[in-house]
Amino acid sequence: MNKQTKTFDRIMIERARTLYQEPDILAHFSNPDRNINRKGLCAWELSLCKEYIQENGHILVIGCAGGQESFVFLRAGYQVTGVDIVPEFIEAARKQANKKGFKNSARFELVNDFQWPVRDGTCDAVSMLANFLTYLPSRDIRKTVFKECFRVLKPGGVVMMQGADRTHPNINLKRPKWEPKRIENLKKKQEWNLMKEKGVEVKLYHPCKGDVNAKTLVPNYSVDPREIWKEVEKCNLRIIRFQGEQNPESRFAFVTLVAVKD
């Protein structure tokens, strides 16, 4: 990774950390039992894990926040390492792990870049679900992340990822009441230094949709999943699942990809 890319990474991480330390977002994601709209999604994520990961496997959760996904996996018998860029999230997740009796099977670590505190070849899976691809706007950043996935995975291990799909044929649905007026894409790309990312579309949304206290807007980067496919396989991971779907509650469409380390 060159010096310019590292600088861009730090800028993006600091901006994201600042946004997620806003009181409404921090309160929403610090408590793993608070986000009522993710219960069904977590059940789906668990079913995906059971399809691809052996019992008692080690899952690395990227962007773990307060641990909602992590504790779903832990209750199912998996070992979990969760990483996040927000110190308050890590503190909350650690407290919950002690409270819920998962002190010996869960580890939560603060990170400040896209390298993770996990040894080579020790993970059965990397979870980048919960729309995580939507927060990786740069091709250089995604390349770094996918290479890290390859590094930490065991042979036969999988990376599960999900993001907003700008190519889905049904994305032009009626705008829901909670969504703010769309900010012009070019302006946001300039603000976030994303002009060279031609395949990225920037929108704003409430990450804690459904919470009456939701006020802060964050960028949502809709991607072309065909480009993600190419980028993943350039990092020596093989795509084994490619599934797109429309969220009936919004005009966002999502794509789920699963890749394996052969």
N, C-alpha and C positions, 0 to 999 in steps of 0.2 A: 504494500500500500504506500503510495507516494505521499509527500508532505502536504500537498494541496488537498488530497482526499481526506487525510487525517484531520486537517483543519475544518473541512466541511462537515465531517462526522461530529466533531466537538460542537460546532455551531448548532447542528440539528438536535443533538442530545440535550444541550443546554436549553434550547427553546422548548423542546418537548417537556423537559423536567419542570421548567417554570410554569407551563400550562397546567401540568398535572398536579402542581402544588397549589392551584387555586382552591379555595375552601370547599366549593361545591363538589368539584371532581375528587379532591382528596377524601372528603367524607364518604363519597359514594363508593369508591373503590377500595378504601382501607378496610372496610368490613365485608368479609366474604359472604355474609348472610344478608346483606343489604340489597343487592342488585336483583330484585325479584324477576326481572325480565330475562335473566340468564339461566334460570333453572332448566328450562327445556333445552337450551343450547348446551349446557354442561352435560346433560344426559346423552345428547347426541355425540359429544366429544368422547365421552366414556365408551360408548358403543364402538366408536372408531378405534379407540385404543385396544379394546378387547379383540377386535378383528385382526390387528396387526402386531400386538405386543404380548409376549408371554407373561404368565402370572409372576408377580414379584419383580417385574422388570423395572429398570431405572429410567424415569422420564425427566428430561430437562425442559422446564416450562419457561419460555422467554416472555418477558413482560408479565410477570406473575401477579403484580399489584398486591392486594391484600390476601390473595390466596384462594379465590373461589374455585378456580379450576383445580388447583393443586390439592385441595382438600377432598374434592370429588375423587381424584385419582388415588389419594392416600387411603380413603375409606374402602376403595376397591382392592387394596393390598399392594399397590405399586410403591416403589421408592421414588421420591421426588426431590429434585433440586430446582428451586425457583430463583430467577434473577430479574432484577428491575433496576431502573435508573433513579427511582424516587426513594430516598432513604426512609421516609415515613411509611411507605408501603412495605418495605422490608421489615421495619420494626413491628408493624401491625401483624404481618404474616408470622413472624417468629413468636409473638405473644399468643397468637391463635394456635400455633403448633403445640406450644406447651400446654395451653388450656385444653386442647382437644386430644391430648395424649399421643402426639406424633413426633415428639422430640427426637426419637432415635431413627425415624424413617424419613424425616423432612429436613432439608437445609435450604435456607434462603439467604442470598448474597446480593449485596449492592454492586453494581457495575457502572463504569464510567465510559465504556467504549463498547465495541462489538466483538470483543474477545471475552470468553466466559471462563470462570474459575472451575473448570472440569478437566480431568485428565483425558488424554487421547484414548479413543476406543472404549469408553466406559459406559456409554448410554445406549439403551435399547430404543429410545425414541426422543425426538425433539418436538415439542409442541409449540407451534406458532399459529394456533387457532385464534378464535375470538377476533377475527378480522385483522390479524397482526400485519399482514402484507400491506395493508392500507397505511401503515406508519413507516414504511420503508420506501421513500419516494425516489431515491437515487439508485441508478444501476450499480454504481461503485459500492454503495452500502450493501445492496442485496448480494453482490458478488462476495463481499467479505463475510456476510452472514451465512451464505450457502457453503462457503469453504469451511467455516467454523462448524457447521452441521456435519460435514464430512469428517472433520477431525475428531469430533467427540463421539461419533456413532461407532458402535461395534459393526462388524460385517453382518449384513442382514437387518441392521437397524433402520428405522424409518424416520423421516421428518414429515410432520403433518402441518400443512399451512393453509391459510384462508385469507382472502382479501376481497375488496370491492372490485367488481368487474365492469369496466366501462364499455365492453363490447356486447353485453347481453342484449338480445333484441327487445326485451320488455322493460327497459329502464325508464322510459318516459311515462311514468304513472302520475296520477294526480298528487300534487305535493301535499304531504300531511300537515296538519295545523301547527305542529310543534316545530317544524323546520323553518329556519330564518330565510329571508330573501337571499337568493344566491348572489355571492360576490363574484364579480367578473374574473374568469379564470386567469387571464394574463396578468392582472394586477397581483393576484396571490402568488403566482409563479415567480414574479419579480421579487416580491417581498421575501419569499422563502428561498431565493437563489436557485430556482429550478428551471431556468430558461432553457438549459441544454437538454432537459429531460422531455423530449418530444412526446413520449408515450404516456405522460402523466397528466391527469386532469385533477385540479385542486378544487375541492368544495369545503364548506364549513358545516359542522353539525354539532349537536350535543352528544358527547360520549355517554352521558348518563341519562339517556332517553327513558322516560317513564318516571323519573324522579322529579317531584314538584319543585325541588330546589335547583334544578338545572339552569344555569345561567351562562357558563363559560362555553364558548365555541372553540373547537379545535379543527385543524385541517384534516380532510379526508382525501387521500390520494387514490383515485381510481386508476387501475392499471389494465393493461392488455395481458390476459393470462397466457396467451401464446408466447409472449416475450418472456414471461416468468419461466415457462416450460424450457425454453432455450437456455436461459441463464442457469437454471438448476442443473441441466444435463451437462453444461460446460464445466460444472464443478464436480463432475463424476458421480452424480446421483441420478438414478433412473426413475422417471415418473411411472407410477403404477396405478394411479387413480387421478382422474380429471373430471370434476363434477361441478357444473354450474347450476345455480338456482336463483329465482327471484324471491326476495323477501316481500311477502304480501302486505306488510305493515309500512313499507316505505318505497321510494323509487330507486333504492339501491339494489343491485344484483350482486351476488357473491359467487366466488369460485373456490372450491376446495381441491387441493392437490396433495397427494401423498407420494413421496419419493423414497427409494430404498438405496442403501449403500451395499452394492454387490461385493 
